């Protein structure tokens, strides 16, 4: 059985003043690539993940979408995710 898992996490520091987006992708319980908005690009952890990271980092449309996700995904949903 092969498993693919993707997760995105928004971390809020002092409300929406400082927001961090961390996206992780796993295959068979092994994290192979991660995007961290504080770092600003994808980082690969396996040979396949490094290849994917290079490809995604070289695409300006994908990178602009990830940079904008801090506002469109995290800040936009702040009131939904906080008590």
PyMOL commands that set and color helices and strands:
alter all, ss='L'
color gray80, all
select helices_A, chain A and resi 47-58+60-81
alter helices_A, ss='H'
color red, helices_A
select strands_A, chain A and resi 4-13+18-27+30-36+41-44
alter strands_A, ss='S'
color yellow, strands_A
deselect
rebuild
show_as cartoon
